[in-house]
Amino acid sequence: MMNSSAGSSGDPAIRIDGLVVRPGGTTVLPGLDLVVERGSVTGLLGPSGCGKTTLLRSVVGVQRTTAGTVTVLGRPAGSAALRDRVGYVTQAPSVYGDLTVAENLDHFAAILGAPPGDPARVTAQVGLDAHRRTPVARLSGGQRARVSLAAALLGHPELLVLDEPTVGLDPVLRQELWQLFRALAADGATLLVSSHVMDEATRCDRLLLMREGRLLAHDTPAALLAATGAPDVETAFLTLVRTAPEAAR
Ligand SMILES: Nc1ncnc2c1ncn2[C@@H]1O[C@H](COP(=O)(O)OP(=O)(O)OP(=O)(O)O)[C@@H](O)[C@H]1O
């Protein structure tokens, strides 16, 4: 949903300066800088526990931060003006099990003030038309994940933050979801998608390779392979780990 009163369209989708996050005294992000331009699909890749969810939560504005600034679509992360401009899908389904797909989406559409017809639009986008009247608790794990994604698509958010959206899905569904992500980006949305599956990297415009709370690289898949001489992103990641300055280890 375009909103001309909230940040100009010239602002990057995400700008992070000197972000430090120390939940419970453990340093997870020791000082991170990042700019993500609009209209792209950026993959955030890195091993389990490297800080991907913490970074995504900081972008959405639900993470307590120690230092630094996070600006989203020209506004401080988490500000009220961003509520209907940023969609977030967590790893755990965030919809009601005892409500049907349609009831869930009607509920979230009402909260957001999304236009009429939006629940039907997003249901079709995630391929759940046949399950509109099914209680979410009776759906498979993959179907439930798609209901959460549909809820995040309500209101046409300009930025979509997706935490491992394809985990546990079969290859056909994964491919369909990536086609949807590409279509949303072609329509002007910006997507930040985390994954620990390196073979999803080639579907992204740009990659963020993360390790122990630091970004080892931020580049296109092709440039990353060219710079490291690696045949695939997984090997490129390992090469970068080996050659990274001591401070980044
Ligand atoms: N509240 C907290 N207190 C202490 N440590 C925390 C807290 N929250 C997260 N951590 C630690 O921060 C690190 C990064 O966690 P995070 O969930 O961001 O990683 P991740 O890359 O998303 O992992 P995964 O791919 O497994 O989801 C982990 O080592 C985790 O144990």
The ligand as a MOL file (V3000), in Angstrom:
LIG
                    3D

  0  0  0     0  0            999 V3000
M  V30 BEGIN CTAB
M  V30 COUNTS 31 33 0 0 0
M  V30 BEGIN ATOM
M  V30 1 N 17.3170 -13.8600 24.3630 0
M  V30 2 C 18.4860 -14.4070 24.0510 0
M  V30 3 N 19.4290 -14.5880 24.9910 0
M  V30 4 C 20.6370 -15.1200 24.7000 0
M  V30 5 N 20.9810 -15.5380 23.4670 0
M  V30 6 C 20.0890 -15.3990 22.4950 0
M  V30 7 C 18.8020 -14.8330 22.7130 0
M  V30 8 N 18.1390 -14.8090 21.5310 0
M  V30 9 C 18.9710 -15.3560 20.6120 0
M  V30 10 N 20.1380 -15.7080 21.2040 0
M  V30 11 C 21.2830 -16.3360 20.5280 0
M  V30 12 O 21.5870 -15.5780 19.3930 0
M  V30 13 C 22.1200 -16.4100 18.3800 0
M  V30 14 C 21.4460 -16.0760 17.0660 0
M  V30 15 O 20.0790 -16.4860 17.0980 0
M  V30 16 P 19.1440 -16.2930 15.8310 0
M  V30 17 O 17.8320 -16.9140 16.1710 0
M  V30 18 O 19.1430 -14.8730 15.4070 0
M  V30 19 O 19.9040 -17.1810 14.7420 0
M  V30 20 P 19.4490 -17.7310 13.3220 0
M  V30 21 O 20.5810 -17.4870 12.4010 0
M  V30 22 O 18.1300 -17.1410 12.9750 0
M  V30 23 O 19.2940 -19.2880 13.5700 0
M  V30 24 P 18.3010 -20.3870 12.8900 0
M  V30 25 O 18.7030 -20.4790 11.4520 0
M  V30 26 O 18.5930 -21.6250 13.6610 0
M  V30 27 O 16.9060 -19.8760 13.0980 0
M  V30 28 C 21.9210 -17.8400 18.8220 0
M  V30 29 O 23.1740 -18.3510 19.2510 0
M  V30 30 C 20.9560 -17.7230 19.9730 0
M  V30 31 O 21.1940 -18.7110 20.9420 0
M  V30 END ATOM
M  V30 BEGIN BOND
M  V30 1 1 1 2
M  V30 2 1 2 3
M  V30 3 2 2 7
M  V30 4 2 3 4
M  V30 5 1 4 5
M  V30 6 2 5 6
M  V30 7 1 6 7
M  V30 8 1 6 10
M  V30 9 1 7 8
M  V30 10 2 8 9
M  V30 11 1 9 10
M  V30 12 1 10 11
M  V30 13 1 11 12
M  V30 14 1 11 30
M  V30 15 1 12 13
M  V30 16 1 13 14
M  V30 17 1 13 28
M  V30 18 1 14 15
M  V30 19 1 15 16
M  V30 20 2 16 17
M  V30 21 1 16 18
M  V30 22 1 16 19
M  V30 23 1 19 20
M  V30 24 2 20 21
M  V30 25 1 20 22
M  V30 26 1 20 23
M  V30 27 1 23 24
M  V30 28 2 24 25
M  V30 29 1 24 26
M  V30 30 1 24 27
M  V30 31 1 28 29
M  V30 32 1 28 30
M  V30 33 1 30 31
M  V30 END BOND
M  V30 END CTAB
M  END
